[in-house]
Amino acid sequence: FFSRRRRHTRYISVTGVQTCALPIYTLMSSTPDVGRDDDSTKPLVLWLVPLIGVTLVPGLWWMRADQPFAVRADLLATMAVLVGAFAVTVVALLSRGFRRRVRWSLGVSTMAVIVTFLWVLFAAIGNMFVSASGFRIVGDVVPVVLAGTLLWLASRLGQDWEFATLLGVVVVAVLGILVVANLALVAPSASDAGNPRAVPGAPDVLLLILDEYGRDDWFRAEFDFDNSPFLADLEERGFMIATQATANYSYSYGSVSSILGLDYSFTEGDITDSELTQMRATLTGSVGILPAFKNAGYEIAYFENAWSGSLCGTIVDWCIRDGITERGLWNLGQMTILAPLLSEVRGGPLNSVSLRHLRSLGAVLTAPRDSGKPRFTFAHLLLPHFPLLLDEACNANPPDDLRTWGGGGGAVLAERRANYIAQLKCVNTGVISAIDAFLGENPDGIIMIVGDHGPASTFNWELPFAEHSIDTVTERMTVLSAYRFPECSRAVKPDMTPVNGARTLVSCALGTELPELPDLNYWMDEIGSGSVIDITSFLND
């Protein structure tokens, strides 16, 4: 197929990238195999589809079981293409060694793909059996049994057309069910903002969430850093600072969804499936602030970041999406046994994608539009969130133990906090630059800048709330909170939380009157399960 001698016989010798032509040879030829069972194969796609599915289904199942977010179809498709390309490359290379035994090359290639992408999962399942049985040897046996079972399935794919087709259909069906199960399938609901309309010449609006951006008084007390010059720069540009602001939730998925939803996503008690479903809808724009501005006649611009909860929904007019291949490669890399090494060499796409978004924010805010409509821009930047790789000039440093949060005190803690502050200074510079560009084009522009939660310099992810120190909780819940509402009489209280800040933004921008909610603070865990604890009185005491 790819050589000068195009063979039209039945797999006399198949090598290299000629393997890619096997489906064509198989479909075109009706010549039966004579005494050469190992030369028989079925179309390559009937091998690839189940293999890609088996590789990706565990991740989707885990997302459905333990993660609160909607599935990102573009990222899933990118990962499927990358897995398929890897598998075909391995087959093409191995077929040279197995020349006349195509089934063997498919089998060995299957094992290579499985070991590459699923061995960490197999090992984790083995550890679960060890915990249940008490026998350490089980932890070594289970991964081998799982890999062997999938290898046996692969051998059937090369031998049995009907079995391969059936397995392919089953895998596609399971993938489809899991994808649909993770979609934000919630019908848009009416907002309590009413049905305002943007008046001619209505100002553009920016809602900017800076992940893990803490509060100035805590920085001065614990980080030996004075952030007041940045706050003064904001005030000079017409901002009001909520100097005693606290986050509504201890994790992004609670805080960001509540800001976008204009209401509390989770209340005290166990997290329910209906709350998670509503949260997915809020994050993708089916309910809350995005429909309110869309219905008022605004164009919606949305920065989709590398966080799993960030996803442009159908309501978005302009999705700023960046680094999808980079994120796909990173996610696949984290599925391999090389994940620790990759994390040591590179800090992942959180920093790189968010830094590109920060640098492009001003250009997006001032970009021309054909519609003539005012623009509402939402950007959730994963900065100054760890990994703490950026210096104050926004130059990247290699990852190491001091560039992420972790245990330790004294000099180790001081160095980690210094790295956080360096990254925060980079963010400050980029934010001021973007604001200046925005206000240059929109002097009456409305802006809200908040942190979704504070840093985690002494945070232990495994501890329940009752075992955290007062300082750890305070650091996690104190946040930056700055508002620019020109020509609006509604006051910004020093202790206003972000959910009320978002409601004030809607009231000022659209001329409606959203009533203020109680300013509440909730503690929750990382993955959207367990209980939500009301800690409002704890923080106020």
C-alpha positions in Angstrom: 0.0 0.0 0.0 2.8 2.4 0.9 5.6 0.7 -0.9 6.6 0.6 -4.6 5.5 -3.0 -4.8 1.8 -2.8 -4.0 0.8 -6.3 -3.0 -2.8 -7.4 -3.7 -2.3 -10.9 -2.3 -3.2 -12.0 1.2 -0.6 -10.6 3.7 2.4 -12.4 2.3 4.6 -9.8 4.0 3.2 -6.8 5.9 5.7 -4.4 7.5 6.0 -0.9 8.9 3.2 1.6 8.2 1.7 -0.9 5.7 -0.2 -2.1 8.7 -2.4 0.9 8.3 -3.6 -0.6 5.0 -4.8 -3.9 6.6 -8.5 -2.8 6.8 -8.4 -2.0 3.0 -6.7 -5.4 2.2 -9.2 -7.2 4.4 -12.3 -5.6 3.0 -11.1 -5.9 -0.6 -10.0 -9.5 -0.5 -12.2 -12.6 -0.2 -9.4 -15.1 -0.5 -9.5 -17.5 2.4 -6.4 -18.1 4.5 -4.8 -21.4 3.7 -2.7 -22.8 6.5 -1.8 -19.4 7.8 -4.0 -18.6 10.8 -1.6 -16.1 12.2 -1.8 -14.0 9.1 -5.6 -13.4 9.4 -6.8 -10.1 10.9 -9.8 -7.9 10.9 -10.0 -4.2 10.1 -7.7 -2.1 12.2 -10.6 0.1 13.4 -12.2 -2.9 15.1 -9.1 -3.2 17.1 -8.6 0.5 17.8 -12.2 1.4 18.9 -12.3 -1.1 21.8 -8.7 -0.4 22.8 -9.3 3.4 22.9 -12.5 2.8 24.8 -11.0 0.5 27.3 -8.3 3.1 27.9 -10.7 6.1 28.4 -13.7 4.4 30.1 -12.0 4.1 33.6 -11.3 7.8 33.6 -14.9 8.7 32.6 -16.2 6.3 35.2 -14.0 7.8 37.9 -15.2 11.3 36.8 -18.8 10.2 37.2 -18.2 8.6 40.5 -15.9 11.1 42.2 -15.7 14.3 40.2 -18.4 17.0 40.1 -17.7 18.3 36.7 -19.3 18.1 33.2 -17.4 16.1 30.7 -15.3 18.1 28.1 -16.0 16.5 24.8 -13.2 18.3 23.0 -10.6 17.1 25.5 -12.0 13.6 25.4 -11.8 13.5 21.6 -8.3 14.8 21.7 -7.2 12.1 24.1 -8.9 9.5 22.0 -7.0 10.6 18.9 -3.7 10.7 20.8 -4.3 7.1 22.2 -5.2 5.9 18.7 -2.1 7.5 17.2 0.1 5.9 19.9 -1.5 2.5 19.3 -1.1 2.6 15.5 2.5 3.7 15.8 3.3 0.8 18.1 1.6 -1.6 15.7 3.5 -0.2 12.8 6.8 -0.6 14.6 6.1 -4.1 16.0 4.8 -5.4 12.7 8.4 -5.4 11.5 9.4 -7.9 14.1 6.3 -10.1 13.7 6.1 -9.8 9.9 3.8 -12.8 9.2 2.0 -12.8 12.5 -0.2 -9.8 12.5 -2.3 -11.1 15.4 0.8 -11.2 17.5 1.7 -7.6 16.7 -1.8 -6.5 17.6 -1.6 -8.5 20.9 1.8 -7.1 21.9 0.7 -3.6 20.8 -2.4 -4.0 23.0 -0.3 -4.9 26.0 2.0 -1.9 25.3 -1.0 0.5 25.2 -2.6 -1.1 28.3 0.6 -1.1 30.3 1.3 2.5 29.3 -2.0 4.0 30.1 -3.7 1.7 32.6 -1.0 0.2 34.8 -1.4 2.9 37.5 -5.2 2.0 37.5 -4.5 -1.7 37.8 -2.0 -1.1 40.6 -4.6 1.0 42.4 -7.2 -1.7 42.1 -4.6 -4.2 43.4 -4.0 -2.1 46.4 -7.7 -2.1 47.1 -7.7 -5.9 47.1 -4.7 -5.8 49.4 -6.6 -3.6 51.9 -9.6 -5.9 51.7 -7.7 -9.3 51.9 -4.7 -8.4 53.9 -2.4 -10.3 51.5 0.3 -8.2 49.9 0.8 -10.7 47.1 -2.7 -9.9 45.8 -1.4 -6.4 44.9 1.0 -8.0 42.4 -1.4 -10.6 41.0 -4.4 -8.4 40.3 -2.7 -6.0 37.8 -1.3 -9.0 35.9 -4.7 -10.7 35.8 -6.4 -7.5 34.6 -3.8 -6.9 31.9 -4.0 -10.6 30.8 -7.7 -10.5 30.5 -7.5 -7.4 28.2 -4.8 -9.1 26.2 -7.0 -12.2 25.7 -9.8 -9.8 24.5 -7.3 -8.3 22.1 -6.4 -11.7 20.7 -10.1 -12.4 20.1 -10.3 -9.1 18.1 -7.8 -10.4 15.6 -9.6 -13.8 15.3 -13.3 -13.2 15.5 -15.0 -10.5 13.4 -18.3 -10.8 15.2 -16.7 -10.6 18.7 -14.7 -7.5 17.7 -17.7 -5.8 16.3 -19.8 -6.6 19.4 -17.1 -5.4 21.7 -16.6 -2.2 19.7 -20.4 -1.5 19.9 -20.4 -2.1 23.6 -17.4 0.2 24.2 -18.9 3.0 22.1 -22.2 2.6 24.0 -20.5 2.7 27.4 -18.6 5.8 26.4 -21.7 7.4 25.1 -23.6 6.7 28.3 -20.8 8.0 30.5 -20.5 11.1 28.4 -24.2 11.9 28.5 -24.2 11.1 32.3 -21.6 13.8 32.8 -23.1 16.5 30.6 -24.8 19.5 32.2 -28.4 18.4 31.2 -30.3 21.1 33.0 -32.8 23.3 31.2 -32.1 27.0 31.6 -34.2 28.5 34.4 -35.4 32.0 34.9 -33.1 34.3 36.9 -34.3 36.4 39.8 -32.6 39.3 37.9 -35.8 39.6 35.9 -35.7 40.5 32.2 -33.6 43.6 32.0 -32.3 44.9 28.6 -29.0 46.6 28.0 -29.5 50.3 27.2 -27.7 51.8 24.2 -24.1 52.5 25.1 -24.2 50.0 28.0 -20.7 49.4 29.5 -18.7 46.3 29.0 -18.4 44.0 32.0 -15.5 41.9 33.3 -15.8 39.2 35.9 -12.3 38.0 36.8 -11.7 35.2 39.3 -8.1 34.7 40.4 -7.7 31.2 41.8 -6.2 31.0 45.3 -5.7 34.8 45.7 -5.6 35.7 49.4 -6.2 38.8 51.4 -3.8 41.6 52.0 -4.0 41.6 55.9 -3.2 37.9 55.9 -0.2 38.4 53.6 1.2 41.1 55.9 0.6 39.0 59.0 1.8 35.6 57.8 3.7 36.0 54.5 5.7 39.0 55.3 4.4 40.7 52.2 2.5 44.0 51.7 0.1 43.9 48.8 -1.2 47.4 49.4 0.6 48.9 46.3 -1.5 46.7 44.1 -4.7 47.5 46.0 -3.8 51.2 45.7 -3.4 50.8 41.9 -6.9 49.3 41.8 -8.3 52.1 43.9 -6.7 54.7 41.6 -8.6 53.1 38.8 -11.9 53.4 40.6 -12.1 50.2 42.5 -13.6 49.7 45.9 -11.9 47.0 48.1 -13.8 44.7 50.4 -11.0 44.6 53.0 -12.6 41.9 55.2 -13.9 39.7 52.4 -14.1 35.9 52.8 -14.8 33.1 50.3 -18.1 31.4 50.2 -16.5 27.9 49.9 -13.2 26.3 50.5 -12.9 24.9 47.0 -13.2 26.3 43.5 -16.2 24.2 42.4 -18.3 25.6 45.2 -17.1 29.2 45.0 -17.0 29.6 41.2 -20.4 28.0 40.6 -22.0 30.2 43.3 -20.5 33.4 41.8 -21.8 32.4 38.3 -25.1 31.1 39.8 -25.8 34.2 41.9 -26.7 32.0 44.8 -25.2 29.3 47.0 -24.6 26.1 45.1 -24.4 23.9 48.2 -25.9 24.2 51.6 -25.1 22.6 54.9 -25.3 18.8 54.9 -24.5 16.0 52.5 -23.9 17.0 48.9 -26.7 15.8 46.7 -26.8 14.7 43.1 -29.2 17.5 42.3 -26.8 20.1 43.7 -24.0 18.6 41.5 -26.2 18.6 38.4 -27.2 22.2 39.0 -23.6 23.2 39.6 -22.6 21.7 36.2 -25.3 23.7 34.6 -24.1 26.9 36.3 -20.5 26.4 35.3 -21.5 25.9 31.6 -23.8 28.9 31.6 -27.3 27.3 31.6 -28.3 29.2 34.7 -27.2 32.3 36.6 -25.2 35.3 35.5 -24.4 34.3 32.0 -28.0 33.9 30.9 -28.9 37.2 32.7 -26.4 39.1 30.5 -27.2 37.1 27.4 -30.9 37.8 27.7 -30.1 41.5 28.3 -28.4 41.7 24.9 -24.8 41.2 25.9 -22.2 39.2 23.9 -20.6 36.5 26.1 -16.9 35.9 26.1 -15.6 33.0 28.2 -12.0 31.9 29.0 -12.0 28.1 29.2 -9.0 27.1 31.4 -7.3 23.9 32.2 -9.5 23.2 35.3 -12.0 20.4 34.8 -14.9 22.6 35.9 -14.3 25.2 33.2 -16.4 24.5 30.1 -17.8 26.8 27.4 -21.5 26.1 27.1 -23.8 26.8 24.1 -24.7 30.2 25.5 -21.1 31.5 24.9 -20.5 33.6 21.8 -16.7 33.6 22.0 -14.9 30.8 23.7 -11.2 31.5 24.4 -9.9 27.9 24.4 -6.2 27.3 24.5 -3.8 24.3 24.8 -6.2 21.5 24.2 -3.5 19.2 22.8 -1.2 20.1 25.7 -3.9 19.3 28.2 -4.7 16.0 26.4 -1.1 14.9 26.5 -0.8 15.9 30.2 -3.9 14.0 31.2 -2.7 10.9 29.3 0.7 11.3 30.9 -0.9 11.3 34.4 -2.4 7.9 33.5 1.0 6.3 33.0 3.6 5.0 35.4 5.7 8.0 34.4 3.3 10.5 36.1 5.6 11.3 39.0 8.5 11.9 36.6 6.4 14.1 34.4 5.3 16.2 37.4 9.0 16.6 38.4 10.0 17.7 34.9 7.0 19.9 34.1 4.3 21.5 36.3 1.3 20.7 34.0 -0.9 23.0 31.9 -2.4 25.0 34.8 0.4 27.6 34.8 1.1 27.7 31.1 -2.5 28.0 29.9 -3.4 30.5 32.5 -0.3 32.6 31.9 -1.3 32.8 28.2 -4.8 33.8 29.2 -3.5 36.5 31.5 -1.3 37.9 28.8 -4.1 37.8 26.2 -6.8 39.2 28.6 -6.3 42.8 27.6 -6.5 42.0 23.9 -9.7 40.0 24.4 -11.3 42.8 26.4 -10.6 45.4 23.6 -11.2 43.1 20.6 -13.6 44.6 18.1 -17.0 43.0 17.6 -19.3 42.8 14.7 -22.5 42.6 16.7 -22.3 46.1 18.2 -23.5 44.6 21.5 -21.8 45.3 24.8 -19.6 42.4 26.0 -19.6 40.4 29.2 -16.3 38.6 29.7 -15.8 35.9 32.2 -12.2 34.7 33.1 -11.3 32.3 35.8 -7.5 32.3 35.8 -5.7 29.5 37.7 -3.2 31.9 39.1 -1.6 32.5 41.6 -2.7 28.9 42.4 0.1 26.4 42.7 2.3 25.0 41.2 4.3 28.1 42.1 6.5 28.1 39.0 6.5 31.8 37.9 8.8 34.5 39.2 7.6 38.1 39.5 8.6 38.7 35.9 6.4 35.8 34.8 9.4 33.6 33.8 8.9 29.9 34.4 11.0 27.9 36.8 11.4 24.1 36.9 9.1 22.2 39.4 10.5 21.1 42.7 9.2 20.4 46.2 9.3 24.0 47.2 7.1 25.1 44.3 3.9 23.4 45.6 2.2 23.4 48.9 3.1 20.6 51.3 4.2 19.7 54.8 6.9 21.4 56.6 7.5 24.6 58.5 10.3 27.1 59.2 12.5 27.8 56.3 10.7 25.3 54.0 7.3 27.0 54.6 8.9 30.5 54.2 10.5 29.5 50.8 7.1 28.1 49.5 5.3 31.3 50.6 8.0 33.4 48.9 7.5 31.4 45.7 3.7 32.1 46.0 4.3 35.8 46.4 6.6 35.9 43.4 3.8 34.3 41.3 1.3 36.7 42.8 3.4 39.7 41.7 3.4 38.3 38.2 -0.4 38.2 38.3 -0.7 41.7 39.7 1.3 43.1 36.8 -0.7 41.2 34.2 -4.0 42.3 35.8 -3.2 46.0 35.9 -2.0 45.8 32.3 -5.3 44.2 31.2 -7.4 46.6 33.2 -5.6 49.6 31.7 -6.3 48.3 28.2 -10.0 47.6 29.1 -10.6 51.0 30.7 -8.8 52.7 27.8 -11.6 51.5 25.5 -14.4 51.4 28.2 -13.9 54.2 30.7 -17.3 53.3 32.3 -16.5 49.6 32.3 -17.8 47.5 35.2 -15.3 45.1 36.8 -15.3 42.5 39.6 -12.1 40.8 40.7 -12.2 38.2 43.4 -10.3 35.2 44.7 -12.3 32.0 44.8 -10.5 30.9 48.0 -7.2 31.7 49.7 -3.8 29.9 49.6 -3.1 26.5 51.2 0.4 26.9 52.6 -0.4 24.8 55.7 -3.3 22.9 54.3 -3.5 19.1 54.7 -5.8 17.8 52.0 -6.6 14.6 54.0 -7.7 16.2 57.3 -11.4 16.8 58.2 -12.4 20.3 59.1 -12.3 19.7 62.8 -8.6 18.8 62.7 -7.4 22.0 60.8 -5.9 24.8 62.8 -7.7 28.2 63.0 -4.8 29.7 61.0 -5.2 27.2 58.2 -8.9 27.8 57.9 -8.5 31.5 58.0 -5.9 31.5 55.3 -8.0 29.3 53.1 -11.1 31.5 53.4 -9.7 35.1 53.2 -9.7 36.4 49.7 -9.0 39.4 47.4 -12.3 41.2 46.6 -12.3 44.4 44.5 -15.2 46.0 42.6 -15.5 48.8 40.1 -19.1 49.9 39.8 -19.2 53.5 38.4 -22.5 55.3 38.4 -23.9 52.8 40.9 -25.1 53.8 44.3 -25.1 50.3 45.7 -22.3 50.2 48.4 -19.6 47.6 48.7 -19.4 46.4 52.3 -16.0 45.6 53.7 -17.1 42.0 54.5 -19.1 41.3 51.3 -18.6 37.8 50.0 -18.2 37.0 46.3 -21.8 35.7 45.8 -23.2 39.0 46.9 -20.5 40.8 44.9 -21.8 39.0 41.8 -25.4 40.0 42.6 -24.3 43.6 43.1 -22.6 43.5 39.7 -25.8 42.3 38.0 -27.8 45.0 39.8 -25.4 47.8 38.8 -24.8 46.7 35.2 -28.4 45.8 34.3 -30.3 48.3 36.4 -32.2 45.6 38.3 -32.3 45.1 42.0 -31.2 41.7 43.3 -31.7 41.5 47.1 -28.7 40.8 49.1 -28.2 37.2 50.5 -26.7 36.4 53.9 -22.9 36.3 53.7 -22.2 32.7 54.5 -19.0 30.6 54.5 -18.9 26.8 53.9 -16.2 24.2 54.2 -16.3 21.2 51.8 -13.9 18.6 50.5 -12.0 18.5 47.2 -14.1 16.1 45.0 -17.7 17.0 45.6 -18.7 14.3 48.1 -19.3 14.2 51.8 -20.8 17.0 53.9 -20.8 20.7 53.7 -20.1 22.5 57.0 -21.3 26.1 57.7 -18.3 27.8 59.3 -19.6 31.4 59.2 -19.7 31.8 62.9 -16.3 30.1 63.2 -14.7 32.8 61.0 -16.6 35.6 62.7 -15.6 34.6 66.2 
